[in-house]
Amino acid sequence: MGCPATVSCVLSGCRTHAFSVLQGARGARYFGSYDGGWLFLAVGGQAQRQALLNLKINGFQTLDLPNLAPVNSVNPNRDREMAIVAATLSCQPTEQGCIVAGIIESSPNLVAVGHVTRSIAFWRMGDQVVLPVLWALEEDNPLMRLEEVEDLLCNHGAFHFLTRAEDVLACEEPPVFYRDSVSLVPANMFFLPRVHDENETVLARYLVGSGKKLLMVVRLASGRGQRTTSAFRVFQKKKLNTGEEDEPSQNRSAHFEYYWSELDELDGRMLFVGRGCSRSYEAGDGRYPGMEEGVYFLDDPSIHQMIIGDAPKPPYLCSDNGKWSRAPTDPQGQFDRSSRSEAHRSTRFRFGFSLELRSTTGLVFYRQTLRDQQGQVN
């Protein structure tokens, strides 16, 4: 038996409390959460028995997710192992018509060895196999380089996918499911490339819905080769040629319709970031006493690490988590890099997966402790 699971609540100063969890969830790979206490888990291994687990329902509740995808058009009746990298839902998974969007990893071969590919996938709750997606886009469309997808979000009924180039693929129309495929008509959102700092090393990018605004949160390391979070930058989606004061003035082609505008202040936002499950709350609305604006973050293994096949099981770092808040600007309004606060890290938290949810008692930020007898994180 391992050490008992614990849960930490931000509202209680992150004090830990004993917490009951299914034995099968110990050592699971966590790849997201959803409102109402739902966790996306791969129980028993990196790509074994992927499921939704609800922690709030008495006695727990689990809903199976697909573990297979068709091999290719040459073998339409043969399925292969598939791992879900990140996922989100269109509504509560128990509601009729719930659609799951995900970033999946699979091999084009019958055996998951060698070449592994990433792709965007859609399926319905209850589906056992993920069907291939038919895109209503030209094949040379740069947004179809799906191996570069960093994050996904369901925002106001539309699925959004963020690429490494910081463009967005928006699926505003619901997918149409056929017997052997899924049809989609996405919309391109090409963003004017932003100016990066010379020493900027991006660890991750997240999409966050904040009211009617779409935000991108960029997680940074202090230098090349570093894997520990040192700061965050927060941007808001804006449309070009609308007369905004901060609209970039550099030459640009008609190819770009949008740009990312960096926020100097968080304006009271509490941003909880995670693949497919980022959320934004208002610290000053009275529902979360004692909470402060900032970016709350947890250990987040690289989304680009392989999961299936001969991939090593990526460990949780167990030290790169906490809250980051921006230091005050100088009188000229310029950001002083020397005074930018580092991400406040706490090494006392050990966890294998996390959940952020809203309840009648306020905002709860779960850190789930999963250790073996030697005290190592599973």
Backbone torsions as a table, in degrees:
resi	resn	phi	psi	omega
1	MET	NA	138.3	177.7
2	GLY	-88.2	-177.9	177.7
3	CYS	-65.6	151.5	-179.5
4	PRO	-65.1	148.1	177.1
5	ALA	-70.9	149.1	178.1
6	THR	-131.1	159.2	177.2
7	VAL	-129.9	141.1	178.9
8	SER	-117.4	136.0	-179.7
9	CYS	-114.4	127.0	-179.3
10	VAL	-59.8	-38.7	-176.0
11	LEU	-66.3	-20.8	179.7
12	SER	-103.6	24.6	179.7
13	GLY	74.7	24.1	179.3
14	CYS	63.4	27.9	173.7
15	ARG	-68.0	146.1	-177.6
16	THR	-93.8	147.7	179.5
17	HIS	-136.8	148.4	176.5
18	ALA	-62.9	144.4	-174.4
19	PHE	-146.3	132.2	-179.5
20	SER	-82.6	135.8	179.6
21	VAL	-143.9	148.3	179.2
22	LEU	-59.1	138.2	-179.7
23	GLN	-58.5	-37.8	-178.5
24	GLY	-66.3	-16.9	-179.5
25	ALA	-82.9	-11.5	179.1
26	ARG	-69.4	131.7	-178.0
27	GLY	80.5	6.5	-178.7
28	ALA	-73.1	154.5	172.2
29	ARG	-89.7	126.3	-178.6
30	TYR	-97.1	131.7	179.4
31	PHE	-135.8	31.8	172.1
32	GLY	143.9	176.8	177.9
33	SER	-151.2	168.6	178.2
34	TYR	-145.6	153.5	-177.5
35	ASP	-53.0	141.8	179.1
36	GLY	98.9	8.4	176.0
37	GLY	92.2	20.1	-178.5
38	TRP	-92.3	134.8	176.3
39	LEU	-118.2	137.7	170.2
40	PHE	-90.5	121.2	-176.4
41	LEU	-135.6	147.4	166.6
42	ALA	-107.8	100.6	-173.5
43	VAL	-84.4	129.1	175.0
44	GLY	92.2	0.8	179.3
45	GLY	160.4	-177.7	-176.3
46	GLN	-63.2	-38.6	-177.0
47	ALA	-134.2	28.3	-178.8
48	GLN	-104.3	138.3	178.0
49	ARG	38.4	73.5	176.4
50	GLN	-78.3	132.6	-172.0
51	ALA	-154.0	164.5	170.0
52	LEU	-100.9	129.4	179.3
53	LEU	-118.7	129.5	177.4
54	ASN	-103.6	126.0	-176.1
55	LEU	-93.7	-11.2	-173.5
56	LYS	-94.9	-19.9	-178.4
57	ILE	-83.1	132.1	-179.7
58	ASN	-55.7	128.3	-179.4
59	GLY	83.2	1.0	-178.9
60	PHE	68.6	161.4	174.4
61	GLN	-144.7	134.3	178.7
62	THR	-124.2	141.1	175.2
63	LEU	-125.6	123.7	-177.2
64	ASP	-70.7	144.8	173.5
65	LEU	-113.4	157.7	-179.1
66	PRO	-65.9	148.9	176.3
67	ASN	-119.7	1.1	-174.3
68	LEU	-129.1	155.2	174.3
69	ALA	-143.6	149.8	178.1
70	PRO	-58.9	145.2	-177.7
71	VAL	-65.8	-59.8	179.7
72	ASN	-169.7	178.8	-177.8
73	SER	-67.7	-22.3	178.9
74	VAL	-74.1	-30.3	180.0
75	ASN	-120.8	67.3	-173.0
76	PRO	-65.2	-21.5	-177.6
77	ASN	-103.0	10.4	178.7
78	ARG	-111.9	136.1	-179.3
79	ASP	-112.8	156.5	179.9
80	ARG	-130.7	164.4	178.7
81	GLU	-65.0	143.1	-178.8
82	MET	-138.6	136.1	177.7
83	ALA	-114.4	135.4	176.3
84	ILE	-88.3	121.1	-179.3
85	VAL	-83.0	-43.6	178.0
86	ALA	-156.0	154.0	-177.2
87	ALA	-154.7	159.2	173.5
88	THR	-149.4	170.1	-173.8
89	LEU	-121.7	155.8	176.0
90	SER	-81.9	-22.4	-180.0
91	CYS	-166.3	-173.8	177.3
92	GLN	-57.7	136.7	-174.9
93	PRO	-64.9	-17.4	178.6
94	THR	-87.3	-6.7	178.9
95	GLU	-82.3	146.3	179.1
96	GLN	-65.7	137.1	178.3
97	GLY	85.1	9.8	179.5
98	CYS	-63.7	131.0	178.6
99	ILE	-114.1	137.6	177.9
100	VAL	-106.3	131.9	171.7
101	ALA	-111.3	139.7	-177.6
102	GLY	-149.5	162.4	166.6
103	ILE	-103.0	120.0	-175.5
104	ILE	-117.9	160.4	179.0
105	GLU	-126.2	134.4	-179.5
106	SER	-156.8	169.5	177.4
107	SER	-108.5	142.0	177.4
108	PRO	-73.0	-3.4	-179.2
109	ASN	-103.5	166.8	178.7
110	LEU	-66.8	-31.1	178.3
111	VAL	-109.5	132.9	-175.5
112	ALA	-78.3	73.2	175.4
113	VAL	-131.6	155.3	177.7
114	GLY	73.0	-128.0	-172.9
115	HIS	-65.3	129.9	177.4
116	VAL	-126.2	137.6	-177.1
117	THR	-118.3	155.6	174.3
118	ARG	-109.0	146.4	177.6
119	SER	-154.7	162.8	174.2
120	ILE	-89.0	139.6	-177.8
121	ALA	-138.6	153.7	174.9
122	PHE	-133.7	140.6	174.2
123	TRP	-152.5	166.8	178.3
124	ARG	-98.9	148.2	175.6
125	MET	-57.1	130.3	-177.2
126	GLY	102.6	-18.7	176.9
127	ASP	-65.3	140.5	179.7
128	GLN	-97.6	-20.7	-178.8
129	VAL	-131.2	138.7	176.5
130	VAL	-86.1	122.3	-177.9
131	LEU	-86.4	153.2	178.3
132	PRO	-66.2	150.0	-178.4
133	VAL	-96.6	132.9	173.0
134	LEU	-103.4	113.2	-176.0
135	TRP	-94.3	137.3	174.2
136	ALA	-88.3	57.4	179.2
137	LEU	-138.8	153.3	176.9
138	GLU	-67.8	147.9	-173.3
139	GLU	-64.3	-29.4	-177.9
140	ASP	-89.1	9.7	177.8
141	ASN	-62.0	125.4	-177.1
142	PRO	-60.9	-25.2	179.4
143	LEU	-75.1	-5.2	177.9
144	MET	-88.6	3.8	173.4
145	ARG	-77.9	77.4	-167.0
146	LEU	-70.2	-15.9	177.4
147	GLU	-68.0	-12.1	-178.9
148	GLU	-97.7	8.0	178.8
149	VAL	-69.8	128.7	-176.1
150	GLU	-103.1	-35.8	-174.5
151	ASP	-157.8	166.2	177.8
152	LEU	-143.2	159.1	-174.6
153	LEU	-156.3	140.6	169.0
154	CYS	-102.2	112.6	-172.7
155	ASN	-128.2	116.6	-179.5
156	HIS	53.1	42.7	175.3
157	GLY	83.9	-1.9	-179.6
158	ALA	-116.0	140.9	176.2
159	PHE	-88.2	132.6	178.5
160	HIS	-121.9	138.1	178.0
161	PHE	-121.8	127.8	-178.9
162	LEU	-99.5	130.5	179.7
163	THR	-98.3	168.2	178.8
164	ARG	-65.0	-25.8	176.7
165	ALA	-80.3	1.2	177.8
166	GLU	69.8	26.6	167.7
167	ASP	-92.9	167.8	-177.5
168	VAL	-129.4	133.1	172.5
169	LEU	-103.9	116.1	-175.4
170	ALA	-108.2	127.7	176.6
171	CYS	-108.2	87.5	-175.2
172	GLU	-83.7	-25.0	175.3
173	GLU	-93.5	141.1	-179.6
174	PRO	-65.4	147.0	177.8
175	PRO	-66.4	150.4	177.1
176	VAL	-106.7	123.7	-175.8
177	PHE	-98.1	125.8	174.5
178	TYR	-110.2	-178.4	-177.3
179	ARG	-64.3	-36.0	-174.7
180	ASP	-126.3	11.2	-178.9
181	SER	-163.6	171.9	176.0
182	VAL	-126.4	128.7	-177.4
183	SER	-104.3	137.3	-178.4
184	LEU	-138.1	145.8	174.3
185	VAL	-121.9	87.7	-176.4
186	PRO	-84.4	166.3	175.8
187	ALA	-116.0	136.1	178.4
188	ASN	-83.5	137.7	170.2
189	MET	-125.2	95.7	-179.9
190	PHE	-89.9	128.2	-177.4
191	PHE	-106.7	139.0	173.8
192	LEU	-59.1	125.6	-179.1
193	PRO	-56.4	129.4	-179.8
194	ARG	-84.1	160.5	179.7
195	VAL	-81.9	121.2	179.4
196	HIS	-93.4	149.8	172.6
197	ASP	-70.0	150.8	-178.7
198	GLU	-57.7	-42.5	-175.9
199	ASN	-98.0	16.3	-177.8
200	GLU	-76.0	120.0	175.0
201	THR	-114.2	112.8	-176.6
202	VAL	-85.9	122.7	175.9
203	LEU	-89.6	-35.3	-177.2
204	ALA	-164.5	158.5	174.3
205	ARG	-130.1	139.3	-177.9
206	TYR	-130.0	143.7	170.7
207	LEU	-97.4	134.8	-179.4
208	VAL	-135.1	129.5	172.8
209	GLY	-88.7	127.2	179.8
210	SER	-129.3	96.2	-172.3
211	GLY	63.5	-126.2	177.3
212	LYS	-92.7	3.8	-176.9
213	LYS	-98.9	146.9	175.5
214	LEU	-107.3	122.1	-178.6
215	LEU	-110.5	152.4	169.5
216	MET	-121.0	123.3	177.6
217	VAL	-105.3	123.8	-178.3
218	VAL	-107.3	125.2	-178.7
219	ARG	-97.4	126.9	-170.8
220	LEU	-118.9	152.3	168.7
221	ALA	-109.2	163.8	-173.3
222	SER	-74.7	-18.6	-179.3
223	GLY	-170.1	173.2	-178.8
224	ARG	-63.4	138.0	179.8
225	GLY	84.7	-9.3	179.5
226	GLN	-85.8	143.4	-179.2
227	ARG	-118.9	3.9	-179.7
228	THR	-97.6	134.1	-178.2
229	THR	-64.9	130.4	178.2
230	SER	-115.2	-25.1	-177.6
231	ALA	-167.8	170.0	174.9
232	PHE	-130.5	151.7	169.5
233	ARG	-125.9	137.3	-175.7
234	VAL	-117.6	130.8	-176.7
235	PHE	-126.2	153.6	177.3
236	GLN	-118.6	137.6	177.1
237	LYS	-69.1	128.6	175.0
238	LYS	-136.5	153.3	-179.5
239	LYS	-92.5	140.3	177.7
240	LEU	-73.0	158.4	175.7
241	ASN	61.8	38.4	176.8
242	THR	-118.2	7.2	176.7
243	GLY	81.4	16.5	178.1
244	GLU	-66.4	141.9	-177.6
245	GLU	-63.3	-32.8	-176.4
246	ASP	-95.8	13.6	-178.8
247	GLU	-64.5	130.1	-178.5
248	PRO	-59.1	145.1	-177.2
249	SER	-102.8	-6.6	-176.8
250	GLN	-67.5	159.0	179.8
251	ASN	-61.0	141.4	-179.7
252	ARG	-149.9	155.7	179.2
253	SER	-91.9	167.2	178.7
254	ALA	-69.5	-6.2	179.5
255	HIS	-62.6	-31.1	-175.7
256	PHE	-96.5	132.6	178.7
257	GLU	-112.9	-17.8	-173.5
258	TYR	-133.5	167.0	171.9
259	TYR	-146.6	158.2	177.8
260	TRP	-95.4	118.0	-179.7
261	SER	-98.8	119.8	-177.6
262	GLU	-73.0	137.0	178.7
263	LEU	-88.5	126.0	176.0
264	ASP	-74.6	-28.0	-179.6
265	GLU	-133.3	153.3	176.6
266	LEU	-84.4	-10.6	176.6
267	ASP	53.9	43.9	175.7
268	GLY	80.2	6.5	-178.7
269	ARG	-78.2	141.6	165.5
270	MET	-107.7	112.5	-177.1
271	LEU	-104.8	115.6	175.6
272	PHE	-101.0	118.2	-172.2
273	VAL	-110.3	138.5	177.1
274	GLY	-170.2	151.4	-177.6
275	ARG	-59.0	119.4	175.6
276	GLY	74.9	-1.7	-174.0
277	CYS	-140.5	24.8	179.2
278	SER	-68.1	146.6	-178.9
279	ARG	-139.0	153.2	176.8
280	SER	-124.0	131.9	177.8
281	TYR	-131.0	159.7	178.5
282	GLU	-97.5	121.4	-176.9
283	ALA	-69.3	-27.4	-173.1
284	GLY	-101.5	17.1	-177.3
285	ASP	-88.1	5.8	174.7
286	GLY	90.0	-11.7	-177.8
287	ARG	-87.5	-16.1	-175.8
288	TYR	-127.5	70.9	-177.8
289	PRO	-61.2	137.4	179.1
290	GLY	86.9	-11.5	-179.7
291	MET	-82.7	149.7	-179.1
292	GLU	-123.6	157.0	176.0
293	GLU	-65.0	154.0	179.5
294	GLY	155.1	178.7	175.9
295	VAL	-105.9	116.7	179.2
296	TYR	-97.3	129.7	-172.5
297	PHE	-143.6	158.9	179.9
298	LEU	-128.8	170.2	173.9
299	ASP	-52.6	135.2	-175.7
300	ASP	-141.5	90.2	178.9
301	PRO	-54.3	147.8	-175.3
302	SER	-55.0	133.4	178.3
303	ILE	-69.7	-14.0	-177.5
304	HIS	-91.2	-2.5	176.4
305	GLN	-75.8	140.2	-179.9
306	MET	-69.8	145.7	-178.3
307	ILE	-109.2	-47.5	-173.6
308	ILE	-92.3	178.5	179.5
309	GLY	71.0	-133.0	-177.4
310	ASP	-91.2	17.7	-177.5
311	ALA	-66.2	137.3	173.9
312	PRO	-69.4	151.0	179.3
313	LYS	-74.5	111.9	-175.6
314	PRO	-69.2	126.6	-179.8
315	PRO	-78.4	153.2	168.4
316	TYR	-77.7	135.1	-174.8
317	LEU	-68.8	-27.9	176.1
318	CYS	61.5	20.3	178.0
319	SER	-142.6	-14.6	-173.8
320	ASP	-103.3	71.0	-179.5
321	ASN	-151.5	154.6	179.8
322	GLY	152.2	-147.7	179.6
323	LYS	-129.6	134.2	176.5
324	TRP	-112.4	135.8	175.1
325	SER	-133.6	143.5	-175.6
326	ARG	-76.2	139.8	176.2
327	ALA	-73.8	155.5	179.8
328	PRO	-60.0	149.4	176.5
329	THR	-80.6	164.0	178.5
330	ASP	-81.6	174.3	-175.9
331	PRO	-57.1	-29.4	180.0
332	GLN	-81.5	-2.3	179.4
333	GLY	81.7	6.3	178.4
334	GLN	-86.7	147.3	-178.5
335	PHE	-82.5	125.9	-179.9
336	ASP	-90.3	108.5	-177.2
337	ARG	-62.9	-32.0	-178.2
338	SER	-68.3	-21.7	-178.8
339	SER	-104.6	1.4	178.2
340	ARG	-63.6	126.0	-177.3
341	SER	-71.7	139.4	174.7
342	GLU	-75.0	161.0	176.0
343	ALA	-64.7	129.7	-178.8
344	HIS	-78.6	112.4	-175.6
345	ARG	-103.3	147.6	178.6
346	SER	-127.9	114.3	-178.6
347	THR	-82.1	-5.3	-178.3
348	ARG	-79.8	-11.5	178.2
349	PHE	-91.8	128.4	174.8
350	ARG	-123.7	128.4	-176.1
351	PHE	-153.8	156.5	176.3
352	GLY	-108.2	-29.7	172.7
353	PHE	-152.2	167.8	-174.8
354	SER	-139.9	162.2	177.1
355	LEU	-144.6	133.9	173.2
356	GLU	-114.2	128.8	179.6
357	LEU	-151.9	162.5	176.0
358	ARG	-106.2	140.7	176.8
359	SER	-142.1	-178.0	-178.8
360	THR	-68.4	-17.0	179.9
361	THR	-96.1	5.7	177.9
362	GLY	112.4	-158.1	-175.5
363	LEU	-92.0	125.1	-179.1
364	VAL	-116.9	131.5	-178.2
365	PHE	-118.6	103.1	-173.3
366	TYR	-86.6	136.4	167.7
367	ARG	-121.6	115.6	-173.7
368	GLN	-95.3	122.1	-179.7
369	THR	-87.2	122.2	178.3
370	LEU	-130.9	101.0	-177.3
371	ARG	-125.7	154.4	171.5
372	ASP	-93.9	-171.4	-173.5
373	GLN	-66.0	-24.3	179.2
374	GLN	-86.6	2.1	179.0
375	GLY	82.1	11.7	178.7
376	GLN	-89.8	147.4	178.7
377	VAL	-73.1	132.0	179.5
378	ASN	-71.0	NA	NA
